[in-house]
Amino acid sequence: MVALPSPAGTFLRTAVEAVRLRSKAWKHKFFDVSVEHRLDHTVSPPVEMVEIILRRGRPEKSPRIRLTLWEDRWAEVDAREAGRTGWRWSCRFQGRVLGGREGKQIIQDIEAFDALLDDDRRRADPEVLSSFWDGKLARGPTRLVR
């Protein structure tokens, strides 16, 4: 793993610190872990963000999870696996990290989510994947109920 960035904000700093603490265990679980700290210039004023990418195997074919965190506690989780002609599967969740949850808990959630993706039956059920993030991300309504 390369040297980890040191963001100025507390929320991002706790997430990067949690990645640093888990890096030894992740060496045996993930082929590649990358952490990138930068400014998001798509909003004004620019906001600090950290992108964490976890790859299981060779980059072109392996399942990967990308976690993007912004200092204003917005989070985006994107998981997918490449197939021969596109994505074999993909899912994406985004929302504001709830209440007292810090970066450390989000990193723990990503590890639990990765374990959930190991099970083919669960991975094929969008309802199971979506319900995992209930109580962790404030996402607003996810379906229309009549």
C-alpha positions as CSV (number, residue, x, y, z in Angstrom):
1,M,0.0,0.0,0.0
2,V,1.3,3.5,-0.8
3,A,1.6,6.3,1.7
4,L,-1.8,7.4,2.9
5,P,-2.9,11.0,2.5
6,S,-3.7,13.1,5.6
7,P,-6.9,15.1,5.0
8,A,-7.6,18.2,7.1
9,G,-11.2,17.3,8.1
10,T,-11.9,15.0,11.1
11,F,-14.4,12.7,9.3
12,L,-12.0,12.0,6.4
13,R,-9.0,11.7,8.7
14,T,-10.7,9.0,10.8
15,A,-11.6,7.0,7.6
16,V,-8.0,7.2,6.3
17,E,-6.7,6.2,9.8
18,A,-9.1,3.2,9.8
19,V,-7.8,2.1,6.4
20,R,-4.2,2.4,7.7
21,L,-5.1,0.2,10.7
22,R,-6.8,-2.4,8.5
23,S,-4.1,-2.4,5.8
24,K,-2.2,-5.4,7.2
25,A,-5.3,-7.6,7.3
26,W,-6.3,-6.3,3.8
27,K,-3.0,-7.4,2.3
28,H,-4.4,-11.0,2.5
29,K,-7.9,-10.2,1.3
30,F,-7.5,-7.6,-1.5
31,F,-5.1,-7.6,-4.5
32,D,-5.0,-3.8,-4.5
33,V,-6.1,-1.0,-2.1
34,S,-5.8,2.5,-3.3
35,V,-6.6,5.7,-1.3
36,E,-6.7,9.1,-3.0
37,H,-7.3,12.4,-1.4
38,R,-8.2,15.4,-3.5
39,L,-10.5,18.4,-3.8
40,D,-13.9,18.0,-5.5
41,H,-14.1,21.0,-7.8
42,T,-17.6,20.2,-9.1
43,V,-19.0,22.2,-6.2
44,S,-18.3,25.7,-5.1
45,P,-16.4,26.1,-2.9
46,P,-14.3,22.9,-3.5
47,V,-14.8,20.2,-0.9
48,E,-12.2,17.7,0.4
49,M,-12.9,14.1,-0.6
50,V,-11.2,10.7,-0.2
51,E,-11.6,7.8,-2.7
52,I,-10.9,4.3,-1.5
53,I,-10.8,1.5,-4.1
54,L,-10.6,-2.2,-3.0
55,R,-9.9,-4.8,-5.7
56,R,-10.1,-8.5,-5.1
57,G,-7.9,-9.7,-8.0
58,R,-6.5,-8.5,-11.3
59,P,-7.8,-5.0,-12.0
60,E,-9.5,-5.7,-15.4
61,K,-11.7,-8.6,-14.2
62,S,-12.0,-8.5,-10.4
63,P,-14.8,-7.3,-8.3
64,R,-14.1,-3.9,-6.9
65,I,-15.6,-1.6,-4.3
66,R,-15.1,2.1,-4.6
67,L,-16.0,4.2,-1.5
68,T,-16.0,8.0,-2.0
69,L,-16.3,10.1,1.1
70,W,-16.7,13.9,1.2
71,E,-15.9,16.0,4.3
72,D,-19.5,17.1,4.5
73,R,-20.3,13.4,5.3
74,W,-21.7,12.5,1.9
75,A,-20.7,9.0,0.8
76,E,-21.0,7.0,-2.4
77,V,-20.5,3.2,-2.6
78,D,-20.0,1.6,-6.0
79,A,-19.4,-2.1,-6.3
80,R,-19.1,-4.0,-9.6
81,E,-17.5,-6.9,-11.4
82,A,-16.5,-6.9,-15.0
83,G,-17.8,-9.6,-17.4
84,R,-16.9,-10.4,-21.0
85,T,-19.3,-7.9,-22.5
86,G,-19.9,-5.4,-19.8
87,W,-20.6,-5.7,-16.1
88,R,-21.6,-9.1,-14.6
89,W,-23.2,-7.2,-11.8
90,S,-23.1,-3.7,-10.3
91,C,-24.7,-1.7,-7.5
92,R,-24.4,1.9,-6.3
93,F,-25.6,3.5,-3.1
94,Q,-25.1,7.1,-2.0
95,G,-26.3,9.3,0.9
96,R,-25.2,11.2,3.9
97,V,-23.5,9.2,6.7
98,L,-25.9,9.2,9.6
99,G,-25.4,10.9,12.9
100,G,-22.6,9.7,15.2
101,R,-21.0,7.4,12.7
102,E,-17.4,8.2,12.0
103,G,-15.0,7.2,9.3
104,K,-14.0,4.1,11.2
105,Q,-17.5,2.7,11.2
106,I,-17.8,3.3,7.4
107,I,-14.6,1.3,6.8
108,Q,-16.1,-1.5,9.0
109,D,-19.3,-1.3,6.9
110,I,-17.4,-1.6,3.7
111,E,-15.7,-4.8,5.0
112,A,-19.1,-6.2,6.0
113,F,-20.5,-5.2,2.6
114,D,-17.6,-7.0,0.9
115,A,-18.4,-10.2,2.8
116,L,-22.1,-9.8,1.8
117,L,-20.9,-9.6,-1.9
118,D,-19.2,-13.0,-1.5
119,D,-22.6,-14.8,-1.5
120,D,-24.0,-15.1,-5.0
121,R,-27.6,-15.3,-3.8
122,R,-27.4,-12.1,-1.8
123,R,-25.4,-10.3,-4.5
124,A,-28.2,-11.1,-7.0
125,D,-30.9,-9.6,-4.7
126,P,-30.9,-5.8,-4.8
127,E,-33.3,-5.6,-1.8
128,V,-30.7,-7.3,0.4
129,L,-27.9,-5.0,-0.8
130,S,-30.1,-1.9,-0.3
131,S,-31.2,-2.9,3.1
132,F,-27.6,-3.3,4.2
133,W,-27.1,0.5,3.9
134,D,-30.4,1.3,5.8
135,G,-29.4,2.9,9.1
136,K,-25.9,3.7,7.8
137,L,-26.7,6.2,5.0
138,A,-29.5,8.7,4.9
139,R,-30.6,8.1,1.3
140,G,-34.2,9.5,1.2
141,P,-37.0,7.4,-0.4
142,T,-35.7,4.5,-2.4
143,R,-39.0,3.3,-3.8
144,L,-42.5,4.7,-4.3
145,V,-45.2,3.2,-2.2
146,R,-48.8,3.7,-3.2
